[in-house]
Amino acid sequence: MKLSRKKQIYLIAFCFLVAPLVLLGIFSYYPIVRGITLSFADYNMLTGETKWVGLKNYRWLFNYKYFYISLANTLKYLIVVPFIQFASMGLAVLVNQKIPGIKFFRTLFYVPVITGSVIVSIAWRWIFDVDGILNYFLMSLNIIEEPVLWLLDKNVALFSCMFVTFWRGLGYYMIIYLAGLQNIPSELYEAAALDGASNFKKFTRITIPLLRPTMLLCFVLSTMSALKVFEEIFLLTGGANQTTTLMFETYNLAFNRYQFGRSAAVGVIFSAFLITLTLIQFKFFGLGGVGGENEKKRKKTNK
């Protein structure tokens, strides 16, 4: 039976989709379903036995001290999001200027992004050491009288990890904002200049509104990265000195204590929290929030 041209196109499209869908099913959807079911069970890695325990893992978590510490630290880590976004946006505006050698500075700011996590952590552990260069520099300027325990003091260690996250991510988001800035037509700025608009008004009336999609992308990516922080905690403090986060606690319960069901329960709670926060950001930047006013006006105009 000969298929129509339309059905042939659908069949070809379906054939192209089969392989990606199979890979997604194996490596994404199955682990999600397996993780959710595992959170209601007690899994023994040695015997492979899975025992159904219902909500026991969740009840245990709510009585587990480090769950609340890791939850609080994960929320604290969100502090880095607005700082890194506004700093990277400002940096993108600066490197968007047409001056000699600007490409060199763009590359220089991007170097931390492509530098390996282990190398970065070793360097910062040396900088943050009690006898490290940071304490030496601050004491030389008489800013501090005695060395600060940057990675050992529970009141400072988490913020030290945050600063490393900020330093590493600055160049990454700078590049994304730079791409967004270069997509804004220069004619808009020229027209605003003819109307006598100041640089501040150009930034607030042209740059910010047209950067909303880029800002949404960067804020969502930055929030997810902050909530899922693991490398900085694992390599700098090892979760000690009350620097554990939900992602690190998921790893700790699974691979240090071999409590896979409880680890899966942390993962489920963490995923639900992450999805909720992402939807809130879409609401704020998207059609349902502040960013949707122009879209609503445009739809009314078209009607």
N, C-alpha and C positions, 0 to 999 in steps of 0.2 A: 504494500500500500504506500503510495506516494504521499509524503507529507507536504502540507502547504508551506509557503515561504515563511510565514509567521511562526509556524510550529517548528520549522527547522532552526530558526534563530533562537527560539526558546530552548530547544534541545541542546544547541551548541553552548548557549550561556549556562545551562544546567551542568553540562559536562565540565566546563571550566570551574564551576563552583564546587564540584564534588570533592576534589582533593583538598582545597582549603577548609571545607566544612568538616571533613574527616579529621584533619589535623587539629582543628579547633575543638572538635568533640573529644579527641584523645588527650590533648595537652591543656585544654582550658575548661570545658564544660564538665568532663568527668571528674577532674580534681576538685572542682567546686562542689559538685554533688557528693563526692566521697568525703570531702572535708566537713560538710554539713552533717552527714550521717555519722561520721566519726566523732563529732562533738557530743553525740548522745550515746557513745559507747566507750568501753574500756578495751583498748587494743594492746595485745601483747606481741611485740615485734619478733621475739624468739620463736614462739609457737605459731604465730599468725592467727591466733584466736581473737575473735571480736565478741565481746560480751555487752549486750544492751543494758544501759544503766539509766536511761531516761534523762532527767534534768539534773542528775547528781553532779556532773562536771560543772554545770553553771552555778549550782548551789555552793559547790566548793570554791569556785572563783570569787563569789561575793563574800566569802569569809577569808580570802587569801590576801594577806597584807600587801604583797608586792604587786598584786593586780591594781590596787588603788594608787600605789606609787607610780607604776608604769603608766596608768591612765592620766594621772596628773602631769607627769613629765611629757607625755605625748601632747597634751593640750598646751603646756608651756612652750613646746617646740613651735607652735603656730606663731609665736611672737616674731619669729624670723621672717615670716611670709611678707608682711607689709614692708619691712625694712629692705628686704632683698628686691622687692618689686619696684619700689620708688627709687632705690639706688640704681638698679639696672636700667630703669627708664631714663633717669637723668644722665646716666653714662651713655646710653644710646643716643640721646640728643647731642651730647658733646662730640661723640665720634662720628656723628652724621654730618659734621662740618667739612667743607672742602678746603682742607689745609694740607701742606706738604707733610708727608710721613704719617698720615692718619691711619693707613693700612697697617703700619707697624704697631701702632697703639691698639688697634682692634685685635690683632694677633696676640699681643702681650696680655690683654685682658682675658683672652680665651684659653690661654695655656693651662690654667688650673683645671679647666673642664676636662681636658684630654689627658691630664696627668693621672697615673694610676692611684687608686685609693690607698694602697699600702705605702707607696712613696710619700704621698701627702701626709698620711698619718705619722710616719716615722719623722718627717720634717717637723710637724707640729708638736709631736711629743718632745722633740729636742728643744723647740722654742718654749714650750710650756713647762719644761723641767724646772725643778727647784733651783738648780744652778744654770738654767738656760739663759738664752740671750734676752728674752723679754724681761725677766726679773733683773738682770744685769743692767739693761737699758733704763728701766724705771727707777732703780736704786741710784744709778749714776745721775739722774735728773732730780733726785731727792723727792720723787713723787710717792714712793713707798719707803718705809724704814727697814722692813724685813721681807724676805722672799714670800711670794704668794703661792699657795699650793693649788695651782690652776686646775689640775686633774685629780687632786686628792681631797680637796675640801668639798664637801657635799653641797655647800652653798654657792660654789663657783663652777664646779666641774661641768654641770649641764650647760651653762652659758658659754663655757669654753668650746664645747662641742658645737653649740649653735653658731659660734663665730666661724668655725671651720666650714660648716655648711654654707654660711653666708658667703665666705671667701670663694668657695668652690663654685657656687651657683651663679655668682654675679655675671660672669662672662657668658654663660649659657643663655640667660634671659636677656642679656644685652643684645645678643645676636638676633633673637626673635623680635624684640622691640625695634631693632634697627631695620629689619625687613619690613615691619609694619610702617615705620616712618618713611621708608623709601617708596612705599606704595601710595602715599598721599600725594596727589597732584600738586606740583609747585605753583600752578596757576591760582590755587586757592589762597596761598600766602601772598602772591603778588597782588591779587585783588584786594585782600585785606590791608596790605600796605598802602595801596592807593586810597583806601577809605580812611587812612590814618590810624589804623589799629596798632597798638603797642605789641611788643614781643609776648608779653604776658597774656594779652587777649588772644593773640594768634594761638598760643599754647592751649588756653582753656576753651576757646570757641572752635578751633579747628583740629588741633592735634589730639586732644583727649577724646572728643566724640568719635573721631575716625579710628582711634586706636582701641575702641571698646572690644571688638572681637579678639584682638591680640591680647588685651588685658585679661579677658576671660580665660583664654588659653593659658596664659602665664600664671594667673592666680590659681587655676585648677591644678596645673602641673606642680606648682610650688607647694600648694597645700598637700597634695598627695605625697610629694617627696618628703615634706616635713613630718607628716604623720607616719610615713613608712621608713623613717630614718633607722638605719641599722649599722652601716659601715663605720660611721664616725663613733658611735657608741661602742661597737665591738672592738675596733682597733685602738681607740684612744683610752677608754676606761674599762672595757670588758663588762659593762653594766654595774660596776662597783660604785660606791659612794653615792648611792641613790640616783643613778643616772639611767636606770633601766627604762625602756619604753615598751609599748604594747608589742611592737614588732620584735624587739629583742627578747621579751618575755615569751613570745610564741616559740622562738628558736630555743630558748633556755629550757622550757618545759619539755620540748620534743627531743632535743639532741643532747641535753645534759642530764635531764632527769627521766627521760624515756616515758613521759606521761603524754602520749599522743592524743588521747581523747580530750584532756584538759587544754592542751596546746591548740587543738582544733576549735575548742569553745572560745578561746581568746581570739582566734582568727575570725570566727563568725561575728563576734561582737565588734571587733575592729572593722570588718568589712561593712557591717551595717552602719556604723558610725561614719565611715568614709563616704559611703553612698549618700547618706543624709546630708553631710556637709557639702558634697559636690552639687547636689540638687539645690541647696540654698544658694550657692554661688551662681548657678545657672539662673535661678529666680532673680537674683540681684542684678546680674549683668545682661540677662537675656530678655525675652519678650515680656516676661511677667514682672520685671522690676524696673529699676531706674533706666536701664539701657533700652527698654521697650517703648519709651515715650515717643521717640522719633518714628519708630516703626508703626505705632498706632496712628500717629498723625498722618503718615504716608498712606496708610490704608484708607483713612477717612477721606483724604484728598482724592484718591483714585475712585472712590465711590461717587 
